[in-house]
Amino acid sequence: MKVTPLDIQQKRFHVAFRGYERSEVEAFLDVVREEMEGLVREVTELREFHQTYDERMRDYRDREDTLKSTMITTHKLAEDLRENARKEAALLVKDAEIKYQQTLERAREERLRLESELLELRRQKHHFLEDMKKTINMHLEMVHFEEGSGEGTAGQQPPAKAD
């Protein structure tokens, strides 16, 4: 059975011949009632504080969970970004290597083409010079022939052929 301050205030005892002094009992009951009222107020305040404290703790836990979730998500996102950056860098390097190989191959092909063209030009130069020598020699022989048949330049020798 719970006893409230009001129960103490309203409690009446039977008067007996050899009982306690009524004014002392009532004074004591008043002190107990006042003390009990203070304790009930304190308990009520503590319950309200405890309820407020629990609500605040739940709120803080919810915030903590939200922060943890956000941090985990942010960490995963950062890892994904790093991984994507690594992959993209690897692709860029691979692409650069392919372009380098292609450029190198084109340069080799161009070098071979130019070397072949240079050889062909040298061959053509050689044939041209040979043809020119033959033509000059033929003209020299014609000049010598003309000189020898018309004026009698016996004893003169034609100039030596240039090879």
MOLIN-V269563 format. One record per backbone hydrogen bond with DSSP energy under -0.5 kcal/mol. NH is the residue of the N-H (numbers start at 0). CO is the residue of the C=O. If there is no record, write none. Layout:
BEGIN
[[NH	CO] [NH	CO]]
END
This chain:
BEGIN
[[3	1] [7	3] [8	4] [9	5] [10	6] [15	13] [18	15] [24	20] [25	21] [26	22] [27	23] [28	24] [29	25] [30	26] [31	27] [32	28] [33	29] [34	30] [35	31] [36	32] [37	33] [38	34] [39	35] [40	36] [41	37] [42	38] [43	39] [44	40] [45	41] [46	42] [47	43] [48	44] [49	45] [50	46] [51	47] [52	48] [53	49] [54	50] [55	51] [56	52] [57	53] [58	54] [59	55] [60	56] [61	57] [62	58] [63	59] [64	60] [65	61] [66	62] [67	63] [68	64] [69	65] [70	66] [71	67] [72	68] [73	69] [74	70] [75	71] [76	72] [77	73] [78	74] [79	75] [80	76] [81	77] [82	78] [83	79] [84	80] [85	81] [86	82] [87	83] [88	84] [89	85] [90	86] [91	87] [92	88] [93	89] [94	90] [95	91] [96	92] [97	93] [98	94] [99	95] [100	96] [101	97] [102	98] [103	99] [104	100] [105	101] [106	102] [107	103] [108	104] [109	105] [110	106] [111	107] [112	108] [113	109] [114	110] [115	111] [116	112] [117	113] [118	114] [119	115] [120	116] [121	117] [122	118] [123	119] [124	120] [125	121] [126	122] [127	123] [128	124] [129	125] [130	126] [131	127] [132	128] [133	129] [134	130] [135	131] [136	132] [137	133] [138	134] [139	135] [140	136] [141	137] [142	138] [143	139] [144	140] [145	141] [146	142] [147	143] [148	144] [149	145] [150	146] [153	151] [155	152]]
END
